[in-house]
Amino acid sequence: MRCILWCFGIACVAILGIPIVSEAFEVRLTQEQIKEANEYGAKYKGKDVFESNIVKKACFGEYPGGDGGLIMSKYIRIAVVSAMRAIKDKTLTPEEIKDIEESTTFNVVVSVSNENVKTPEDVQIILKQGENNILPQKTEFGMKYKDNRQGVIGIFNYGRVNPDANTTIVVKTGKDQKKYTIDFSDVK
């Protein structure tokens, strides 16, 4: 009987606990982590946040200055939005923080040439983990850059991604395809 209970406990932790216990993609942020991310963003105002240690680890390719992108976990999203608001001496509202906190998705923001991109569907963002190709639930336009680049946001469900698996981000636009390797365990 003890063996059965022990095995059941291990199985529950392995199946349910790994995404939550893992350092990557904190599905549930504590109030302390939310406060820390908010203060972190306020400390690195505006685009300076992309050069900070924590946010830089969530970037891939040459982002934000060129092609590539950013993994927007809950922590990173709070830090980046807080940094952008800090330029205007504003802060995140409790409602905005609650929306981020309750979200079951994370964003992969990519920067691509504006040349062949007319709709968000013109850009495919695929997360490859072994034989699994994970597609976003939704794709939408993000920020438009001054240097003929367009931001595109892929919205992915936390539950579909293994934060411990080797991951390649594939970005396809027309005939162009770029691949980036990311280690989700580096993303806070």
TIVEXLO-442549 format. One record per residue (C-alpha): x, y, z. Coordinates in steps of 0.001 Angstrom, whole numbers. Each point is the difference from the previous one (the first is absolute). Layout:
# residues N
<x = X&y = Y&z = Z>;
...
END
This chain:
# residues 188
<x = 0&y = 0&z = 0>;
<x = 2828&y = 2407&z = 867>;
<x = 1627&y = -694&z = -3339>;
<x = -3219&y = 827&z = -1857>;
<x = -432&y = 3280&z = 1889>;
<x = 3664&y = 881&z = -523>;
<x = -198&y = -712&z = -3749>;
<x = -3269&y = 1939&z = -253>;
<x = 1598&y = 2994&z = 1742>;
<x = 3026&y = -58&z = -2298>;
<x = -2259&y = -305&z = -3064>;
<x = -2121&y = 2987&z = 1113>;
<x = 3068&y = 2175&z = 533>;
<x = 1472&y = -1080&z = -3347>;
<x = -3183&y = 653&z = -1954>;
<x = -1451&y = 3026&z = 1765>;
<x = 2924&y = 1607&z = 1768>;
<x = 2745&y = 309&z = -2570>;
<x = -1322&y = 3034&z = -1895>;
<x = -811&y = 1761&z = 3257>;
<x = 3222&y = -911&z = 1850>;
<x = 2263&y = 665&z = -2964>;
<x = 1783&y = 3345&z = -17>;
<x = -1127&y = 724&z = -3543>;
<x = -3458&y = 1339&z = -591>;
<x = -1272&y = 536&z = 3461>;
<x = -3680&y = -764&z = -511>;
<x = -897&y = 1558&z = 3336>;
<x = 1940&y = 3014&z = 1139>;
<x = 65&y = 834&z = 3684>;
<x = -842&y = 3526&z = 1100>;
<x = 3699&y = 415&z = 792>;
<x = 986&y = -991&z = -3570>;
<x = -2595&y = 2382&z = -1453>;
<x = 1337&y = 2848&z = 2129>;
<x = 3586&y = -921&z = -935>;
<x = -789&y = -40&z = -3766>;
<x = -1866&y = 3303&z = 248>;
<x = 2880&y = 1660&z = 1859>;
<x = 2534&y = -1550&z = -2379>;
<x = -1758&y = 1570&z = -2985>;
<x = -228&y = 3377&z = 1722>;
<x = 3746&y = -156&z = 679>;
<x = 862&y = -598&z = -3688>;
<x = -2224&y = 2618&z = -1637>;
<x = -1000&y = -345&z = -3632>;
<x = 2195&y = -1958&z = -2382>;
<x = 2741&y = -302&z = 2637>;
<x = -1952&y = -2972&z = 1342>;
<x = 1056&y = -2052&z = -3070>;
<x = 3648&y = 400&z = 999>;
<x = -641&y = -1104&z = 3588>;
<x = 1146&y = -3474&z = 1047>;
<x = -3429&y = -1537&z = 567>;
<x = -1736&y = 1266&z = -3146>;
<x = 3071&y = -571&z = -2196>;
<x = -220&y = -3732&z = 815>;
<x = -3547&y = -43&z = -1408>;
<x = 1147&y = 1548&z = -3306>;
<x = 1187&y = -2001&z = -3007>;
<x = 1671&y = 975&z = -3262>;
<x = 876&y = 3688&z = -230>;
<x = -3116&y = 1213&z = 1788>;
<x = -921&y = 2845&z = 554>;
<x = 2394&y = 1562&z = -2529>;
<x = -552&y = -2509&z = -2801>;
<x = -1606&y = -3304&z = -910>;
<x = -754&y = -2298&z = 2887>;
<x = -2413&y = 277&z = 2855>;
<x = -951&y = -182&z = 3639>;
<x = -1667&y = -2614&z = 2207>;
<x = -2617&y = 1862&z = 2039>;
<x = -629&y = -2106&z = 3086>;
<x = -2094&y = 1578&z = 2740>;
<x = 3090&y = 1312&z = 1805>;
<x = 1570&y = 1423&z = -3179>;
<x = -3300&y = 1532&z = -1093>;
<x = -420&y = 1824&z = 3311>;
<x = 3627&y = 1212&z = -109>;
<x = -197&y = 1227&z = -3623>;
<x = -3385&y = 1726&z = 338>;
<x = 1127&y = 1575&z = 3275>;
<x = 3173&y = 1290&z = -1713>;
<x = -1992&y = 1541&z = -2837>;
<x = -2398&y = 1659&z = 2434>;
<x = 2856&y = 1287&z = 2154>;
<x = 1104&y = 2319&z = -2838>;
<x = -3224&y = 1954&z = 509>;
<x = 180&y = -326&z = 3799>;
<x = -2926&y = -2432&z = -42>;
<x = -419&y = -3448&z = 1496>;
<x = -1988&y = -3114&z = -739>;
<x = -3522&y = 102&z = 1367>;
<x = -1227&y = -2746&z = 2335>;
<x = -2411&y = -1099&z = -2759>;
<x = 2850&y = -392&z = -2516>;
<x = 2044&y = -1992&z = 2491>;
<x = -3007&y = -2213&z = 737>;
<x = -531&y = -652&z = -3744>;
<x = 3637&y = -1081&z = -373>;
<x = -138&y = -2048&z = 3184>;
<x = -3122&y = -1920&z = -1103>;
<x = 1207&y = -613&z = -3558>;
<x = 527&y = -3594&z = -1184>;
<x = 2070&y = 1114&z = -2977>;
<x = 3381&y = 1492&z = -754>;
<x = 1074&y = 1979&z = -3045>;
<x = 2818&y = -490&z = -2450>;
<x = 665&y = 3373&z = -1594>;
<x = 1999&y = -79&z = -3247>;
<x = 1423&y = 2793&z = -2104>;
<x = -106&y = -618&z = -3753>;
<x = 500&y = 1962&z = -3204>;
<x = -3145&y = 1902&z = -917>;
<x = 532&y = -914&z = -3663>;
<x = -2383&y = -2958&z = -469>;
<x = -2128&y = 471&z = 3115>;
<x = -3498&y = 1333&z = -608>;
<x = -1909&y = -2001&z = 2648>;
<x = 1164&y = -1744&z = 3189>;
<x = -670&y = -3341&z = -1721>;
<x = 2795&y = 809&z = -2495>;
<x = 2406&y = -870&z = 2829>;
<x = 116&y = -3509&z = 1427>;
<x = 1509&y = -438&z = 3451>;
<x = 611&y = -3640&z = 906>;
<x = 1552&y = -1403&z = 3164>;
<x = 1760&y = -3303&z = -744>;
<x = 653&y = -2304&z = 2921>;
<x = 1283&y = -3337&z = -1271>;
<x = -2680&y = -1326&z = -2351>;
<x = -2631&y = 2437&z = 1340>;
<x = -835&y = 3073&z = -2042>;
<x = -1917&y = 2407&z = 2211>;
<x = -2043&y = 2649&z = -1764>;
<x = -1336&y = 3155&z = 1645>;
<x = -3655&y = 269&z = 1001>;
<x = -46&y = 3371&z = -1692>;
<x = 2355&y = 2308&z = -1900>;
<x = -322&y = 3781&z = 9>;
<x = 1966&y = 3086&z = -970>;
<x = 2208&y = 1627&z = 2586>;
<x = 2054&y = 3147&z = -236>;
<x = 1024&y = 1446&z = -3372>;
<x = 3658&y = 1029&z = -56>;
<x = 1530&y = 2993&z = -1757>;
<x = 2482&y = -2116&z = -1995>;
<x = -2479&y = -1946&z = -2189>;
<x = -615&y = -2740&z = 2581>;
<x = -3280&y = -1238&z = 1426>;
<x = -602&y = -1608&z = 3377>;
<x = -2194&y = -3101&z = -11>;
<x = -1274&y = -1682&z = 3163>;
<x = -662&y = -3716&z = 267>;
<x = -2196&y = -899&z = 2974>;
<x = 800&y = -3447&z = 1432>;
<x = -1617&y = -2003&z = 2806>;
<x = 2327&y = -782&z = 2921>;
<x = -1386&y = -3537&z = 221>;
<x = 1089&y = -943&z = -3527>;
<x = 3694&y = 764&z = 535>;
<x = 2553&y = -2078&z = 1875>;
<x = 2249&y = 2603&z = 1676>;
<x = 2790&y = -2575&z = 389>;
<x = 147&y = -1104&z = -3658>;
<x = 2450&y = 1318&z = -2575>;
<x = -1964&y = 2541&z = -2009>;
<x = 494&y = 1475&z = -3441>;
<x = -2081&y = 2988&z = -1012>;
<x = -719&y = -25&z = -3717>;
<x = -1152&y = 3260&z = -1590>;
<x = -1276&y = -279&z = -3588>;
<x = -869&y = 2964&z = -2211>;
<x = -650&y = -674&z = -3678>;
<x = 3086&y = -1796&z = -1285>;
<x = 2134&y = 1001&z = 2997>;
<x = 453&y = -2255&z = 3017>;
<x = 2115&y = 660&z = 3087>;
<x = 699&y = -2311&z = 2920>;
<x = 970&y = 986&z = 3506>;
<x = 882&y = -2269&z = 2898>;
<x = -1241&y = 1005&z = 3432>;
<x = 407&y = -1527&z = 3425>;
<x = -3249&y = 646&z = 1861>;
<x = 1749&y = -691&z = 3305>;
<x = 1849&y = 3321&z = -498>;
<x = -3304&y = 1897&z = -220>;
<x = -1277&y = 1237&z = 3339>;
END
